[in-house]
Amino acid sequence: MHKRCATGRNARIVLLLSAIMGLSIDGGIYSVILNLYVLRLNFGPEFVGQINSMANLTFALGSLTAGWLGSRYGSRRIMTVGLGIAAVGALALPLADLAPPTWRIAWLNSTLILIYAGLAFYFVNSGPFLIGVTAVSARGAIFAVQSAISGMASFVGGLIGGILPVLFASVMMVSMLKPAPYRAPLLVVGVLIVVAFFIVLRTRDPGPDEAEPETVGAQPGAPRPRSAYSLIVFMSVVRFLQVAGVGAAVTFFNVYMDSGLQVSTPMIGLVSASARLLAVPVALLGPALARRIGYGEASVLGSLGAFLSLLPLALIPTPAAASVGFVGLLAFTSIRFPTFYVFMMERTPPRLRAAMTGAGEMAAGFSFALISLVGGFLIVRYGYDATFLLAAAMTLLGTLIFGVYIWWLRKRPGAAVFIPPPRQDTMIIPPLVGQPTLEEEGD
């Protein structure tokens, strides 16, 4: 009984953290406000791409380090350190417009480095931590619950992010073209990350009797230990390609709507929030779909849908088409990421899960960094459509590679795969109408 309660308590805390992170920095307020704040500091799309590239490069390198540290010192300890580092950066970043103009580039870069290094430490280790405190039979459901919670929180955060600048501009009696109305919502994000830091301190490491044994069975689909490292490399390549579309949209959608299509900030917030809201019920379909066709196959379908959603963004330069494409992209991503993550974790021995997650997040960070840097230059020279088309091509390539791999596994039913043994305890899913957490979906 004690073990079951402890496991449920840890999982509930992680789900609560997913809500806070979704509301604030993982698709919520930040997704609407951050790039607009940078634009109001008199920087253009090219600089937006550069600092996002730097931030995502930090996330990539930090993820590899986070995976190693998590394996050595424990996922809980490293995710706690990560939230502490992210909180410092998130509180300092909104003060950039108060700094002398010659300091602003360095201020933005240094604070984003802190934020993204901290997020890498947190996200890389929170997934393995949640996996470790969840019964095997409940993992698909708990990650679906996590994604839904994150999506609902992001929906609320997107609405708040769109409304707050208008309210603050009215109270402060300044123009929406000034950075001040965007500073206050970013400070709210910093405070929320501080709250998350104190909440994560309430988690507890699983006891020895809860540790999942290192057992490898010659079951269809599982890699042998000696082949696990090649699996890590392969999954990282797939992740690098698949997330390019999400990276382009997350980085440039609000910039495109604001400076390219002249859409108002509240409308940008509404579209972003709607996309997060639709992702909630769609993500809840992931486990049901995976039970019918398999986690790998469900991930392929989600990735294919993400590719198709990028086409309106790239080919039809209207607010309606861009909105439909963005909403569809996040909806299909809410299927792709949880199913891909569970597929990947179930095939990885417990001692290598932090390494697998770290390598995957590093690959995603490099992908975001590349598409942000190259995309910024492409936008200036060729327009937004060139950036979205490049991202769509990368997403399609990753989808095809992973699809061929799934087909190959079906043709080789005797391939050795890691199959975790059943656990005696039962994870009781909290009575929340949500979904998986951010670390998995979000990517």
N, C-alpha and C positions, 0 to 999 in steps of 0.2 A: 504493500500500500504506500509506504513511504517513497519507494522508487517511482511509482506511477505519479504521485503528486509532484515530486521534484521535477520529473520530466515535463509534465504539463505546465508547471510554473515557468520553466525556462522557455518553453515554446510560446507561451502567452506573452512573455516579455519581449521576445524577438518580434512577434506580430505587432505589439504596441510600438516598438521601434520602427517597424516598417511603415506604420501609419504616420509617425512623426517625420520620418525621412521623406516619405512621399508627399506630405503636405508642404515640406520646406524645400529640400534641396534635390530630391530625386524625382523630378518631373512636375513639381508643384509651383510654388512662388518663383523659384529661381528660373524655371524654364521660360517664364514670361518676362521677368524683370531684368535679369543679368545683362543680356546683350543690348537691351534698350538703354540701360544705364550707361554702358560703354559708348553707345552711339551719342548719348547726350553729353559725353565728355569730349565731343568733337572728333571722335575716331570713326573710321569708315568700315565697310564690310571686310576689307583686306586685313585690317588690324584685328577685327573680331575673329577672323579665321586664325590669325597668328597666335593670339593669346589662348584660344580654345585648343589649338594644336599643342601649345606648350603645356597646358593643363592636362590634356589627355595623355601626352607623353609622360608627364609626371605620374599619372595614374597607372600607365603601363609599366613603368620601371618600379613603381611602388608596389604593384601587384605581385611581381616576381619576388620582391623582398618580403612582402607580406605572407606569401605562401610558405617561404622558407622559415620565417619567424613563427608562423602559426604551427608548423610541423614540429618545431623545436621547443617552443614555450607554451603552446596551447592556443587554440583559436579564441577563447574567451578573453584572455589577457591582451592579445594583440588587437582585437576589435575594440576593446576599451581604450587602449592607447590611441587608436585611430580616431575615435570620436573626440577625444581631448584635443588632438592636433587640429582636426577639422573645425572645432568650435573657435579656436583662436583665430584661424584664418577668416572664418565667416563673420566674426565680429569686427575684424579690422578692414575687410574689403570695402564696405560701404562708406568708409571715410576717405576714399580716394579723391572725391571732388573737393574735399577740404584741404588736401595737400597742395603745395605749390605745383603749378603745371609741369615743371621739369621733373617732378618726382612721380607723376601719375603712372607712367608706364612701368617703372620699377615697382611701385606700390601694387598695381594690379597683378603683375607677374608673381611677386613674392607671396601675396596673400592667396592667389589661386594655387600656387605650389603647395602651400600648407593645406588648403582645403582638399585638393585632389590626392595628396599623399595620405591624408587622414582617411578619406573615403576609400582609398585602395586598401588600407589596413582593415577597415571595417567590413567592406563588402566581400573581400576575399575570404575572410574568416567567419562571417556570420552564416554563410551557407553551410559549410562543413559543421559548424556548431549546431545548427538546426537539424541537419541530417543526423548528427550523433545523438541527439536527444529525442529522436522520433522513431517509433517502431517502423520496421520495413513496410508493413502493410499500409501504413498511414502516410507515407512520404508523398505520394502523388497528390493526395487530398490536402495535406498541410501546405504544400507549395502552391496549390491552386488557391487556397484560402489566403495565403500570403500575397499573391499577385492581386487578388481582388481587393484586399485591404489597402495595398499600395495604390491601386488604381483609384479607389474611392477617395483616398486622401489626396492624391494628385489632382483629382477633379476639383475638390474643394480649394486646394492650393492655387490651381489655375484661375479659378474665379476670383479668389482674394487678390492674386497677383495682378489681375486686370483692373480691379476696382480701386485698390488702395492708392495707386499713383494719382488717380483723379481726385479722390478724397483729400489726399495730402496737398495736392496742387491748389485745391479750393481753400483749404484751411490756411495754407502758407501764402496764398495769393500770388503764386508764381506760375509761369507758363509750363505746360507739359513738355516743352522743348528744353527745359532746364533739368539738371541731374537731381536736384533736391527732392522732388516728389518720388523718385525711385530709390532714394537712399533709405527711407524709413522701412519699406517692405523688406529690404535686404537685411536691415538690422533685426527685424522680426525673425528672419531665418536664423541669424546668429544665435538669438536667444533660444530658439527651438532646438538647435544642435546642443547647446549647453544642457537643456533639459534631458535630451537623449543621453548625454554622457552620464548624468546622475542615475538615469534609469538602468543603463547597462551595468552599472555597478551592483545591481540587485540580482543579476544572474549568478548561477553557481555552476562550477564544473561538474560534469557527471561523475558519480562515484565509480570505484573499480568494478562494482557489480553491474554497472550500466554500460561499460565499455564494450564496443562491438568487436567480436573476435575477428582475427585475420584469417578467414577461411576462403579458399579458392576451390571452386568445383568445376568439373569439366562439363558445364551446362552450355546449351546453345547460346552463343553470343558473348561469352565472357573472356577477357584477355588473361593470359598467364602473367604472373608477376614480372617475369623478365621482358614481357612485351608491353607492360604498362607504360613505360616511358615513350615508346613509339606512338602509343595511343594518345598520350598527352600532346605530343607534337602535332599529330594529325588533327585532333580536336581543336587545337589552337589555330591551325591554318583555316579550318572551316569557320571558326568563330571570327577570325580576322575579316574574312570575306563577307560573311552573312550580316554583320552589324554595320557595314558601311552605309547602308541606306538609312538606318536609324541615326547614325552619327551625323549624316548630312542634314537630316530633317531637324534633329534636336539643336544643332548648331545654327542653322540658317533659316529655319521656318519663320521665326518671329522677325528676323531681319528682313527677309523677303516680303513678308506681309506689311511691315512698317515702311521700309524705304523703297521697296520695289512695286508694291501694289497700293500703297497709301491707305492701309487699313488702320483704324483707331486701336489704341491700346486695349480698351475694354472688349472690343470684338476679338482681338488676338487672344485675350485671356479666356473668352467664352469658347472659342474654337479649341484651344489647348485643353480646357477643362472638359469639354464634350468628348474629346478624344480619349482622355483618361477615364471618363465615366463609361463609355462604350466598351473600353478594354476590360471592365470588371465582369459583366456577364459572359463576354467572349472567353476570358481566361478560365472561367469556371467550367467551360465546355472542354477544356484541355484534358483533364483526367478521364472523362467519359470517352472522348475521342481516342485517347491513348489506350484505353482498355479494349477498344474495338480493333484498332489497327496497329497499336504499338507506339511507344514513346518516340522512337526514331522517326517513324512514318508521320506521326502528328507534327513533329518539328519540321519536317520537310514541307508539309502542306502550309504550315504557318509562314515559313520563309518564302515560299512561292507567292503567297498572298501579299507579303510585304513588298516583294518585287513589283507585282502588278499595281500596288497602291502608289508606288513612286512615279508611275507613268503620267498620271494627271498633273502631278507637281512639275514634272519636267516638260510636258508637251502643251499644256493649256494654261496660259498666263492670266488666269482670272482668280479672284478671291474664292469663289465657290469651288472651282476645281482644286485649288491648293488646299482648301479646307477638307474636301472629301478625301483627297490623297493622304493628308496628314492623319485624319481620323482612321482611315483604313490601315495605314501603316502601323499605328500603335495598337490597333485591335489585333491584327495578325501577329504582331510581335508578342502580344500577351499570350498567344498560343505557343509560338515558337520557343521563347526563352524557357519557361518552366518545363516543358516537355524535353527540350534539349538538355537542360540542367540535370533533371532526374535521370535521363538516359545515360548521361556522362558519369554522374556520381555512382549509379548502380553498377557501372562497369569498372569502377576504380577501387582498389583496396583501400580500407580506411586510413592507413598510414600515409597514403599518397593523395588523399582528397584535397588537402590544403594546397599541395603542389599543383594538382590538376586545376583547381579553381584559380590559383595565382597565375598559372600559365595562360588560362583562358581569359582572365581579366586583363592580363598584359597584352594579349593579342587584340582584345577589344579596344584597349586604350591606344595601341599603335594604330589601329584602324581609324578610330575617331581622330587621332592626331593627324594622320595622313589626309583624311578627307577634309578636315578643317583647314589645314595649311594649303593644300592644293586647291580646295574649293574656294577659298578666299581669293586666290589669284585668278581662278577661272571666272569667278563672278565679275571681277573688275574688267577682264579682257573680253569675255564671251557671253556673260550673262548667267543668271541663276540656273537656266535650263541645262547648261553644260555640266554643272556640278551635280545636279540631281540625276542626270543620265549616267555619269560616271559611277555614282553610288548604286544606281539600279543595276548596272552591268556587273559590279563586284558582288552584289547580293545574289544575282542570278547564278554567277559562277560558283559561289559557295553552296548554293542550293543544289546545283547539279552534282558537285563533288560529294556532298553528304548523301544525296539520293542514291548515287552509284554505290557508295559504301553500304548503305542499308540494303540495297538489292544484293550486293555481294554476301552480306551476312545471311540473308535468306537462302542463298544458294549453297552456303557452307554451314549447315546446322551443327556440325561437329566442332566449330571453332570454340576455343576455350574462352570463357568469359567469367569475370568475377560476379558471383551471386552471393550476396550476404545471407547468412543463416537467419532463420526466423528467430525473433526475440520473444521472451516470455511475457514481457510487459506490454501493455496496450496503451498507445498514445490516445488520449481523449482530446479530440479537437475542440477548441473553445467555441462557445456559442456565438460566433461572430459571423456576420453575413459578408465576409470579405473574401480574400483570396491570398495568393502567395505573397511573399514579401518582396521587397525591392531588390535584394541582392540577386534574386534569380531572374526577375523579370527585367529587370532593367536594364539590366544592362542596359 
